[in-house]
């Protein structure tokens, strides 16, 4: 269907009226004094400027009356330019000189130079005008500059007089003078122009005397209206057609009478139609401003685009239109990620960080913001744009006009033949009421969680191992997910990679896990035959183990010194620490710092670069059980065998607060806690703290440690052995000594699924009655539904749902194992 220009213009007028009636001023006009010509004036233009069909002189004159000279200049620049014609030149000239005349820091032009220059401009060929002008150049030019011939003077004055005025004015050195000089350089001199307006510019004091700004501005608007009426660039654009009130809404209601007018369904559908029209017309600035004003569609592609272009101010402005940093943890994390993006652009980062690393960090932050948007309860229902036919609104417009014209030519008032559509957006899945849900997220689950009692009900793979070093005490994925590392009770490490063929290795763990099918796991062993094994301090009872990965090196301890291994060669490159007190837990902190918790309750902050101790933190009465760092709040949280949680500032290293975690948790009255060791972990957004006790788990708000909620398992469950967040923070995996794993919704604490691990593991021939249980659980860093489980018998098993479904969901069709791009539909 061919849509003519008349229909397009008529539709734009209807949309302009709709935007005005609904109060979407930002989409209608320029939005604030935020753009300058040098930064591309069109970067902030809206529909009137984008389309160019209507010049709102009322808006233009109001900007002048209120002294918003930049807004007025930018609005005019969207329709014409100083070199378009004489009328445009004069309009811009008036704006420039009046903007300059009201500048508070404007300096008066030297009197002698003013007289000479005014004399020349009024009549350059009478008397001693040439001599006077040459004397001006002699005063302004450096002493070493040769004499300027007369014809060059004439050329400079007639064709490049802005430079001359700039030199005359710039003796004052004020910012307004510099701006005025730049403005004048945009002015083109036409052959039929006189220089009267230039004389007014130079004789600036006479313009100001005895006149109030409001009166002068009003008179200026009258003059500009006369110029606009005669300006060919504005011809036919100064009068808005007469339309009935709510004309576009009435037209749409006529086309789709079944729309829900009262509940706003009609208006929301109409806005989506307008957004599609703006997208297809390439009116991008109006499009994204209307998205912000209506808050119906959150354009994740646009947000990613401006972040990729390092336009982080625009990104924050766009996000702020939909949410604020205090609305929920996802919003707070999104603003935090943008702040980190700003840090990567700072000079300090550019100097200290290789470009490849910066690019990698930026890509991860972009992906993190996108993931957070999809999880954010305020945004997640606004990410999908309704599917509709191309040019839907223009097509409806043409169909209606084709019907209206013959009916309006006769006296018939029948509406029987008006084109009616069942769904305004062209698809049965209308979007009515879809975008109004901004309350807290709730998930619907069955009352009874899904039970997995057979290996065929999920994807599970036992990692190959030719020896067993006892119970797995620590387990982790690499930061990129390309290998799994385990530490056993006998202080030995094992590392598994994934091979995509007999001789090639994957960069990450696979999406689909199947026996005897590539990619398959492989126990890595260097050619040297070396193994990574920690020393064990025999004098320490119940010593705890810990490991952490930094680059290509592993830091690990099993109660003795902290050993540093090369992960490629398994070579021990260093060891540090003392026999007493013994290191019980450590983590890395940005700034090349290592926080080490000791069995005497103290925490040492080591600077790896200088190899010096930066601080010693004391607040626990017994050994440190766990440490967690939040980059969101720049705090370090410690848990101790004394049951206390302490929060430390990583800027001053002062203790901010502390609580007794045992008293805050509900512990069953008939169970006595056999251990006060409290594992802790921040969620992926570093905002909420997961605290794990033997008989319960809870979530705290950082940095105040306010308890947000707790979960107590059923009476039939044995004690908790391990718990961890998924990579997206949506679920918590909880392991039990009974041999099961429960998957719990982190927001509602509803159990989604239960996995019975005893069905996956063959019992030991030496003791068939020994229950094998999950000793430690590690979540994949980017696949939220995949976990690795270190068992009490020394084995490691990788588990995830079948196909691409989530835990507790119906099994979808078989896939090829690759993750989709998962970009939402846009227009």
C-alpha positions in Angstrom: 0.0 0.0 0.0 1.4 3.4 -1.0 0.9 6.0 1.7 1.1 9.5 0.3 2.7 12.6 2.0 -0.7 14.1 2.8 -1.7 11.2 5.0 1.7 11.4 6.7 1.4 15.1 7.4 -2.2 14.8 8.6 -1.1 12.0 11.0 1.7 14.1 12.4 -0.7 17.0 13.1 -3.0 14.6 14.9 0.0 13.2 16.9 1.2 16.7 17.7 -2.2 17.6 19.1 -2.4 14.4 21.1 1.1 15.1 22.7 -0.1 18.6 23.6 -3.4 17.4 25.1 -1.6 14.7 27.1 1.0 17.1 28.4 4.0 15.3 26.7 5.9 18.6 26.3 9.3 17.0 26.1 8.2 15.0 23.0 6.4 17.9 21.5 9.1 20.6 21.7 12.8 21.0 22.7 13.3 19.7 26.2 15.2 22.2 28.3 18.3 24.3 27.6 20.5 21.2 27.1 21.8 21.4 23.5 24.1 23.7 21.6 24.7 24.0 17.9 28.3 22.8 18.2 27.0 19.6 19.9 24.5 19.1 17.0 21.4 21.0 17.7 19.3 18.1 16.4 20.4 15.8 19.2 17.6 17.1 21.5 14.9 18.0 18.9 11.4 16.6 19.3 8.5 15.9 16.9 7.9 19.4 15.7 11.6 19.7 14.8 12.0 16.1 13.7 9.0 16.2 11.3 9.4 19.9 10.2 5.7 20.2 9.4 4.8 22.9 12.0 6.7 25.8 13.4 5.1 26.7 16.7 5.8 30.4 16.9 4.0 30.6 20.2 6.5 28.3 21.8 9.3 30.1 20.0 8.2 33.5 21.2 7.6 32.3 24.8 11.2 31.1 24.9 12.4 34.6 23.9 10.0 36.3 26.4 11.4 34.1 29.2 15.0 34.8 28.1 15.6 31.2 27.0 17.8 32.3 24.0 19.4 28.9 23.5 16.0 27.1 23.3 14.8 29.7 20.8 18.0 29.4 18.7 17.9 25.6 18.7 14.2 25.5 17.8 14.7 27.8 14.9 17.8 25.9 13.8 15.7 22.7 13.3 13.7 24.5 10.6 16.2 26.8 8.9 19.8 28.0 9.0 21.5 31.4 8.9 22.7 30.8 5.3 19.2 29.7 4.0 18.0 33.1 3.0 18.1 36.8 4.0 15.1 36.4 6.4 16.7 33.5 8.2 20.0 35.4 8.5 18.2 38.4 10.0 16.2 36.2 12.5 19.4 34.5 13.7 21.2 37.9 13.8 18.5 39.3 16.1 18.7 36.3 18.4 22.5 36.5 18.6 22.8 40.3 19.3 20.0 40.2 21.9 21.4 37.2 23.6 24.7 39.1 23.7 23.1 42.3 24.9 21.7 40.7 28.0 24.8 38.8 28.9 25.8 39.8 32.5 29.6 39.6 31.7 29.5 41.5 28.5 32.2 44.1 28.2 31.7 47.4 26.4 33.6 47.8 23.1 36.3 50.5 23.1 34.8 53.8 22.1 37.4 54.8 19.5 37.1 51.5 17.7 33.3 51.6 17.8 33.2 55.1 16.1 35.6 54.0 13.3 33.9 50.8 12.6 30.4 52.3 12.6 31.6 55.0 10.2 33.0 52.5 7.8 29.9 50.2 7.9 27.5 53.1 7.2 29.6 54.3 4.2 32.8 52.5 3.5 33.7 54.6 0.4 33.5 58.2 1.9 36.2 60.3 3.4 39.0 58.7 5.4 37.1 55.4 6.2 39.9 53.3 4.7 42.5 55.0 6.8 40.4 54.5 9.9 39.8 50.9 9.3 43.5 50.2 8.6 44.3 51.9 11.9 42.0 49.5 13.6 43.8 46.5 12.1 47.1 48.0 13.1 45.8 48.3 16.7 44.4 44.7 16.8 47.1 42.9 14.8 50.5 41.8 16.2 53.3 44.3 15.5 55.1 41.7 13.3 52.0 41.4 11.0 52.7 43.1 7.6 50.4 45.9 6.3 47.1 44.5 5.1 46.1 45.6 1.5 42.8 47.5 1.1 41.1 44.8 -0.9 41.8 42.3 1.9 40.2 44.6 4.4 37.1 44.9 2.2 36.9 41.1 1.8 37.2 40.6 5.5 34.6 43.1 6.4 32.0 42.0 3.8 32.5 38.3 3.9 34.0 37.5 7.3 33.0 40.4 9.5 32.5 38.1 12.4 36.2 37.9 12.9 36.5 41.7 12.9 33.7 42.1 15.4 35.3 39.3 17.5 38.6 41.2 17.5 36.9 44.4 18.5 35.0 42.8 21.3 37.5 40.3 22.6 39.6 42.9 24.4 37.2 42.4 27.3 37.9 38.6 27.3 34.5 37.7 28.6 32.8 34.4 27.9 29.8 36.1 26.3 32.0 37.9 23.9 33.6 34.7 22.8 30.2 33.0 22.3 28.9 36.1 20.4 32.0 36.0 18.1 31.3 32.3 17.3 27.7 33.0 16.6 28.5 35.7 14.2 30.8 33.4 12.2 27.7 31.4 11.3 26.1 34.5 9.6 26.4 34.7 5.8 26.4 38.2 4.1 24.2 38.4 1.1 24.8 40.8 -1.8 21.6 42.8 -1.1 22.2 43.2 2.6 23.0 46.4 4.3 25.0 46.8 7.4 22.5 48.5 9.6 22.1 45.4 11.9 25.9 45.3 12.2 26.0 48.9 13.3 23.5 48.0 16.0 25.7 45.2 17.2 28.7 47.4 17.6 26.7 50.3 19.1 25.4 47.9 21.7 25.1 50.5 24.5 22.4 52.4 22.7 20.3 49.3 22.4 20.2 48.7 26.1 19.6 52.2 27.4 16.2 53.0 28.9 14.5 49.7 27.9 13.3 46.9 30.0 14.1 43.3 29.0 10.4 42.2 28.8 9.5 45.2 26.5 12.5 44.7 24.3 11.8 41.0 24.0 8.2 41.6 23.1 9.1 44.0 20.4 11.7 41.5 19.1 9.0 38.9 18.8 6.9 41.2 16.7 9.8 41.8 14.4 10.6 38.1 14.2 7.0 37.3 13.4 7.2 39.6 10.4 10.4 37.9 9.3 8.9 34.4 9.8 5.8 35.3 7.7 8.1 36.3 4.8 10.6 33.5 5.3 10.3 30.8 2.5 11.8 28.2 4.9 8.8 28.6 7.2 6.1 29.1 4.5 3.1 26.9 5.2 4.4 25.8 8.7 3.2 28.6 10.9 -0.5 27.7 11.1 -1.8 24.6 12.9 -4.9 23.1 11.3 -8.2 23.3 13.2 -8.9 20.0 14.8 -11.6 18.8 17.2 -10.5 18.1 20.7 -9.0 14.5 21.2 -9.2 14.1 17.4 -6.8 11.2 17.2 -8.3 9.3 20.2 -11.8 9.8 18.7 -10.5 8.5 15.3 -8.9 5.5 16.9 -12.1 4.8 19.0 -14.1 4.9 15.7 -11.7 2.4 14.2 -11.6 0.1 17.2 -14.8 0.6 19.3 -14.1 -2.5 21.4 -11.0 -0.9 23.1 -11.3 -0.3 26.8 -11.5 3.5 27.0 -12.1 3.8 30.7 -9.2 1.7 31.8 -6.7 3.3 29.5 -6.3 0.4 27.1 -7.1 2.6 24.1 -4.6 5.2 25.0 -1.9 2.7 25.7 -2.5 1.0 22.4 -2.4 4.3 20.7 0.9 5.3 22.2 2.4 2.0 21.0 1.1 2.8 17.5 2.7 6.3 17.7 6.0 4.8 18.9 6.0 2.4 15.9 5.3 5.3 13.6 8.1 7.4 15.1 10.5 4.4 14.8 9.7 3.9 11.2 9.9 7.6 10.4 13.4 7.6 12.0 12.3 10.4 14.5 14.6 8.8 17.1 14.8 11.8 19.4 11.1 12.1 19.7 10.7 8.4 20.0 13.0 8.0 23.0 11.6 11.0 24.7 8.1 9.8 24.3 9.2 6.4 25.7 10.4 8.2 28.8 7.3 10.4 29.2 4.7 7.6 28.7 6.7 4.9 30.5 4.9 2.2 28.5 7.9 0.7 26.7 11.4 0.4 28.1 13.7 0.3 25.0 16.5 -1.9 26.2 18.2 -1.7 22.8 18.4 2.1 23.0 19.8 1.9 26.5 22.5 -0.5 25.3 23.2 1.7 22.3 23.9 4.8 24.3 26.0 2.9 26.9 28.0 1.4 24.0 28.6 5.0 22.7 29.7 6.1 26.2 26.7 8.5 26.4 26.2 7.5 30.0 24.4 10.7 30.9 21.7 9.9 28.4 21.6 6.3 29.7 21.0 7.5 33.3 18.4 10.0 32.2 16.5 7.3 30.3 16.6 4.9 33.2 15.6 7.6 35.7 12.4 8.2 33.7 11.3 4.7 34.6 12.8 4.0 38.0 15.0 5.4 40.7 18.0 3.9 42.5 16.0 3.4 45.7 13.0 1.6 44.2 14.4 -1.9 44.5 17.7 -3.8 44.5 17.7 -4.2 40.7 17.3 -0.5 40.1 20.0 0.3 42.6 22.3 -2.2 40.9 21.6 -0.8 37.4 22.6 2.7 38.5 25.6 1.2 40.2 26.7 -0.6 37.0 26.4 2.7 35.1 28.6 4.4 37.7 31.2 1.7 37.2 31.0 2.3 33.5 31.8 6.0 34.2 34.8 4.9 36.2 36.1 2.8 33.3 36.1 6.0 31.2 38.2 8.0 33.7 41.8 8.9 33.0 43.0 6.9 36.0 41.4 3.7 34.6 42.7 4.4 31.1 46.3 4.8 32.4 46.3 1.7 34.7 44.2 -0.7 32.8 45.0 -2.3 29.4 42.5 -1.4 26.6 41.5 -5.0 26.1 40.7 -5.4 29.8 38.6 -2.1 29.7 36.6 -3.4 26.7 36.0 -6.7 28.5 34.9 -4.9 31.7 32.6 -2.6 29.7 31.0 -5.6 27.8 30.3 -7.4 31.1 28.8 -4.2 32.6 26.5 -3.7 29.6 25.4 -7.3 29.8 24.8 -6.9 33.6 22.6 -3.9 33.0 20.6 -5.8 30.4 20.1 -8.8 32.7 19.1 -6.5 35.6 16.5 -4.8 33.5 15.0 -8.2 32.6 14.8 -9.1 36.3 13.6 -5.7 37.5 9.9 -5.9 38.6 9.4 -2.2 37.5 10.8 -2.9 34.0 10.4 -6.5 33.1 6.8 -6.1 31.9 7.8 -3.1 29.8 10.5 -4.8 27.7 8.3 -6.4 25.1 6.8 -4.4 22.3 3.5 -5.7 20.9 3.8 -7.4 17.5 2.0 -5.5 14.8 1.9 -5.0 11.0 4.3 -2.5 9.5 3.1 1.1 9.3 0.0 0.1 11.3 -1.1 3.6 12.3 -0.5 5.0 8.8 -2.5 2.2 7.3 -5.4 2.7 9.6 -5.2 6.4 8.8 -5.4 5.8 5.1 -8.2 3.3 5.4 -10.2 5.8 7.4 -9.6 8.7 5.0 -10.5 6.5 2.1 -13.8 5.8 3.8 -14.3 9.4 5.0 -13.8 11.3 1.7 -16.7 9.8 -0.2 -19.0 10.0 2.8 -18.1 13.6 3.4 -18.9 14.5 -0.2 -22.5 13.5 0.2 -25.0 14.1 2.9 -24.9 10.6 4.3 -24.2 10.4 8.0 -24.0 6.6 8.1 -21.1 5.0 9.9 -21.9 1.5 8.8 -19.0 1.2 6.4 -16.3 2.7 8.6 -13.3 0.3 8.8 -13.4 -1.5 12.1 -10.6 -3.7 13.5 -11.0 -6.1 16.4 -7.5 -5.3 17.8 -5.9 -2.0 17.4 -2.4 -3.2 17.3 -3.2 -5.9 14.8 -2.6 -8.9 17.1 -5.0 -10.9 19.3 -2.6 -10.5 22.3 -3.7 -6.9 23.0 -1.4 -5.0 25.4 -4.2 -3.5 27.5 -3.4 -3.2 31.2 -0.1 -5.0 30.6 2.1 -2.1 31.4 0.5 -0.9 34.6 2.0 -3.5 36.9 4.7 -1.9 38.9 4.2 -3.5 42.3 6.4 -6.1 43.9 7.1 -9.2 41.9 5.2 -12.4 42.8 5.7 -15.8 41.3 3.1 -18.5 41.0 4.2 -22.0 42.1 2.4 -25.2 42.8 1.7 -25.8 46.4 3.9 -28.8 46.2 7.4 -28.3 44.7 8.5 -30.5 41.8 10.4 -33.6 43.0 13.4 -35.0 41.0 14.0 -38.6 42.1 15.6 -40.0 39.0 18.6 -38.9 36.9 16.4 -38.9 33.8 14.4 -36.0 35.2 17.2 -33.6 34.8 20.6 -33.2 33.2 23.3 -34.6 35.5 26.9 -35.5 35.0 29.4 -36.9 37.5 32.8 -35.4 36.8 35.5 -38.1 36.1 37.9 -38.8 38.9 40.5 -41.5 39.4 41.0 -40.9 43.1 39.1 -39.7 46.1 40.6 -37.4 48.6 37.6 -37.5 51.0 34.8 -35.0 51.4 34.8 -31.9 49.1 35.3 -28.9 51.3 35.5 -26.1 48.7 34.2 -25.9 45.1 34.1 -23.1 42.6 33.8 -22.2 39.0 36.4 -20.0 37.3 35.1 -16.4 36.9 34.4 -17.1 33.2 33.0 -20.5 33.8 35.6 -22.3 31.7 36.7 -24.8 34.5 35.6 -26.2 37.8 38.0 -26.4 40.8 37.6 -28.5 43.9 39.5 -28.8 47.2 39.1 -32.0 49.1 39.5 -32.9 52.8 43.0 -34.3 52.2 44.1 -30.8 50.9 44.4 -31.9 47.3 42.9 -29.9 44.4 41.2 -31.2 41.2 40.5 -29.1 38.1 38.1 -30.1 35.3 37.9 -28.5 31.9 35.5 -29.3 29.0 36.6 -30.7 25.6 34.6 -30.1 22.5 36.4 -32.9 20.6 39.2 -35.3 21.3 41.9 -32.6 21.2 40.0 -29.3 21.6 38.7 -27.6 24.7 35.7 -25.4 25.3 35.9 -21.9 26.7 33.0 -22.6 29.1 30.9 -25.3 30.5 28.3 -26.7 28.1 24.6 -25.9 28.1 23.6 -29.5 27.7 25.1 -32.3 29.8 25.1 -35.8 28.4 27.2 -38.9 29.0 29.5 -39.9 26.1 28.6 -36.8 24.1 30.9 -33.9 23.4 31.5 -31.5 25.0 32.6 -33.7 27.9 34.5 -33.0 31.1 38.1 -33.9 31.5 40.2 -34.0 34.6 43.1 -31.7 33.9 46.6 -32.9 34.6 49.7 -31.0 33.4 52.5 -32.9 31.6 54.8 -32.5 34.6 52.5 -34.7 36.6 52.4 -32.2 39.5 49.5 -31.9 41.8 48.3 -28.9 43.8 48.3 -29.9 47.5 48.2 -27.6 50.5 50.0 -28.2 53.7 47.9 -29.3 56.7 48.6 -27.9 60.2 48.3 -31.0 62.4 48.1 -28.8 65.5 44.9 -27.2 64.4 41.8 -29.1 65.2 38.8 -28.8 62.8 40.9 -26.5 60.5 38.9 -24.9 57.8 39.9 -24.7 54.2 39.6 -21.8 51.7 40.5 -21.0 48.1 40.3 -18.0 45.8 41.3 -17.4 42.1 43.1 -14.3 41.0 44.0 -14.3 37.3 45.9 -17.5 36.4 46.8 -18.2 40.1 45.1 -20.0 42.9 45.4 -18.9 46.5 44.5 -21.8 48.8 44.9 -23.1 52.4 43.8 -26.1 54.4 44.8 -24.9 57.8 48.5 -24.2 57.1 50.1 -21.5 55.1 48.4 -19.8 52.2 49.8 -21.4 49.1 49.9 -19.8 45.6 49.7 -22.2 42.6 50.0 -21.6 38.9 46.8 -23.0 37.5 48.4 -24.0 34.2 51.4 -25.9 35.5 50.2 -26.6 39.0 53.5 -25.3 40.2 53.5 -23.8 43.8 55.0 -20.4 43.3 54.8 -19.0 46.8 53.5 -19.5 50.3 52.9 -17.1 53.1 51.4 -16.9 56.6 52.3 -18.1 60.0 51.5 -21.3 62.0 49.5 -19.3 64.5 47.2 -17.6 64.2 46.0 -19.6 61.2 44.1 -18.3 58.2 40.5 -19.5 58.1 39.1 -17.5 55.2 40.2 -14.9 52.7 38.9 -12.9 49.7 40.2 -10.4 47.2 39.1 -6.8 47.4 39.5 -4.3 44.5 42.7 -2.2 44.9 45.0 -5.3 44.9 44.0 -6.1 48.5 43.6 -9.5 50.2 41.5 -9.7 53.3 42.6 -12.6 55.5 40.5 -13.8 58.5 42.3 -15.7 61.2 41.3 -18.2 63.9 41.8 -15.7 66.7 39.0 -13.5 65.3 41.2 -10.8 63.7 41.2 -9.8 60.0 44.4 -8.5 58.2 44.2 -6.4 55.1 47.2 -7.2 52.9 48.3 -5.1 50.0 49.6 -7.5 47.4 51.5 -4.8 45.5 53.6 -3.5 48.4 53.4 -6.8 50.4 52.5 -4.8 53.5 49.7 -5.0 55.9 47.3 -2.1 55.4 45.0 -2.6 58.3 44.1 -5.0 61.2 40.4 -5.3 62.0 39.3 -6.6 65.5 35.7 -7.2 66.4 35.2 -11.0 66.8 35.8 -13.1 69.9 36.4 -16.3 68.0 37.7 -17.4 64.6 36.6 -15.8 61.3 34.2 -18.1 59.4 33.5 -16.2 56.3 34.1 -12.8 54.5 32.1 -11.1 51.8 32.7 -7.8 50.0 30.2 -5.4 48.4 31.4 -3.0 45.8 28.0 -1.3 45.9 28.5 -0.1 49.5 32.3 -0.5 49.7 32.0 -2.6 52.8 33.5 -5.9 54.0 31.2 -8.2 56.1 32.7 -10.8 58.4 31.0 -13.7 60.2 32.7 -15.4 63.1 32.4 -18.6 65.2 31.1 -16.3 67.9 27.9 -15.9 65.9 28.5 -12.2 65.1 28.3 -10.3 61.9 30.4 -7.2 61.5 30.4 -4.6 58.8 33.6 -2.8 58.0 34.2 0.3 55.8 36.8 -0.5 53.1 37.7 3.2 52.9 38.5 3.9 56.6 38.5 0.3 57.8 36.3 1.3 60.7 33.6 -1.0 62.0 30.2 0.4 61.0 27.9 -2.0 62.7 27.6 -5.5 64.1 24.8 -7.9 65.2 24.4 -11.4 66.7 23.2 -13.4 63.7 22.1 -16.4 65.9 19.6 -14.2 67.9 18.2 -12.9 64.6 17.4 -16.3 63.2 14.6 -18.7 64.1 16.3 -21.9 65.3 14.1 -24.8 66.1 13.7 -25.2 69.9 14.4 -28.9 69.8 17.6 -28.5 67.8 20.7 -27.1 69.4 23.1 -25.4 66.9 26.2 -27.6 66.9 28.2 -24.9 65.1 28.1 -21.2 65.0 30.0 -21.1 61.8 28.1 -18.8 59.5 28.7 -18.8 55.7 27.7 -15.5 54.1 27.4 -14.4 50.5 26.3 -11.2 48.7 23.8 -11.5 45.9 25.1 -10.8 42.4 24.2 -7.2 42.7 26.1 -6.8 46.0 23.1 -5.4 47.8 21.6 -8.1 49.9 23.5 -10.6 52.1 22.7 -14.3 52.3 23.4 -15.7 55.8 23.4 -19.5 56.2 22.8 -21.2 59.6 22.5 -24.9 60.3 18.7 -24.7 60.6 17.8 -21.7 58.6 18.8 -19.1 55.9 18.1 -15.4 55.9 18.6 -12.3 53.8 20.0 -9.1 55.2 20.0 -5.6 53.8 23.4 -4.1 53.5 25.1 -2.2 55.0 22.7 -1.8 58.0 22.1 -5.6 58.4 18.4 -5.2 58.7 16.8 -8.7 58.3 14.6 -8.7 55.1 13.4 -12.3 55.5 14.2 -15.8 56.6 13.5 -19.4 55.5 13.2 -22.3 57.9 13.1 -25.7 56.2 10.5 -28.4 57.0 10.8 -30.6 60.0 11.7 -33.6 57.9 14.8 -31.9 56.5 18.1 -32.5 58.1 20.6 -29.7 58.8 21.8 -27.4 56.1 25.2 -28.1 54.8 25.6 -25.4 52.1 23.6 -22.6 50.3 24.4 -20.3 47.5 22.7 -17.7 45.1 22.3 -18.5 41.4 24.2 -16.2 39.1 21.2 -14.0 38.6 20.2 -13.9 42.2 16.7 -15.2 41.5 17.0 -18.5 43.3 18.9 -20.0 46.3 20.3 -23.6 46.2 20.2 -25.2 49.6 21.9 -28.5 50.4 20.9 -30.8 53.3 22.7 -33.5 55.2 19.8 -35.8 54.3 21.2 -35.9 50.7 18.8 -33.5 49.0 19.0 -30.0 47.4 16.1 -27.6 47.6 15.8 -24.8 45.1 14.1 -21.7 46.7 12.8 -18.5 45.2 15.0 -15.8 46.7 12.2 -13.2 46.8 9.3 -15.3 48.1 11.2 -18.2 49.8 8.9 -20.6 48.1 10.5 -24.0 47.3 10.4 -24.5 43.6 12.1 -27.9 43.3 13.6 -30.6 45.3 16.4 -32.9 44.0 17.1 -36.2 45.7 20.8 -36.8 45.2 20.8 -40.3 46.7 19.2 -41.5 43.4 22.2 -40.2 41.5 25.0 -41.7 43.5 25.9 -45.4 43.9 26.5 -46.3 47.6 30.0 -47.1 48.8 30.6 -50.9 48.8 32.3 -50.5 52.2 29.4 -48.8 53.8 26.2 -49.0 51.9 24.3 -47.3 54.8 26.4 -44.1 54.6 24.3 -41.3 53.3 26.0 -39.2 50.6 25.1 -35.6 50.9 26.0 -32.3 49.2 28.9 -30.9 51.2 29.2 -27.7 49.1 27.4 -26.1 46.2 28.8 -23.8 43.5 26.6 -21.8 41.1 27.7 -21.3 37.5 28.8 -17.6 37.0 26.5 -17.0 33.9 24.1 -20.0 33.7 21.6 -19.4 36.5 20.2 -23.0 36.4 23.5 -24.8 36.5 25.3 -25.9 39.7 28.2 -28.1 40.6 27.8 -30.1 43.8 30.8 -31.4 45.9 29.7 -34.5 47.7 30.7 -36.0 51.0 32.2 -39.0 49.2 34.6 -36.8 47.2 32.7 -36.8 43.9 31.6 -33.7 42.0 28.4 -33.7 40.0 27.1 -31.0 37.6 23.3 -30.6 37.5 20.8 -28.5 35.6 17.2 -28.8 34.2 16.4 -30.6 31.0 16.6 -28.5 27.9 16.3 -24.7 28.3 13.6 -24.8 31.0 14.0 -23.6 34.5 13.8 -25.5 37.7 10.2 -26.6 38.3 9.1 -25.8 34.8 7.7 -28.1 32.1 10.4 -29.6 29.9 10.6 -27.6 26.6 11.7 -29.2 23.2 15.2 -30.5 22.9 17.8 -27.8 22.0 21.3 -27.8 20.6 22.9 -26.6 23.8 23.6 -23.0 22.8 22.1 -20.0 24.6 20.0 -17.7 22.5 20.8 -14.1 22.1 17.7 -13.3 24.1 17.2 -9.8 22.8 13.6 -8.6 23.2 11.5 -7.7 20.2 11.6 -4.0 19.4 9.1 -2.3 17.1 
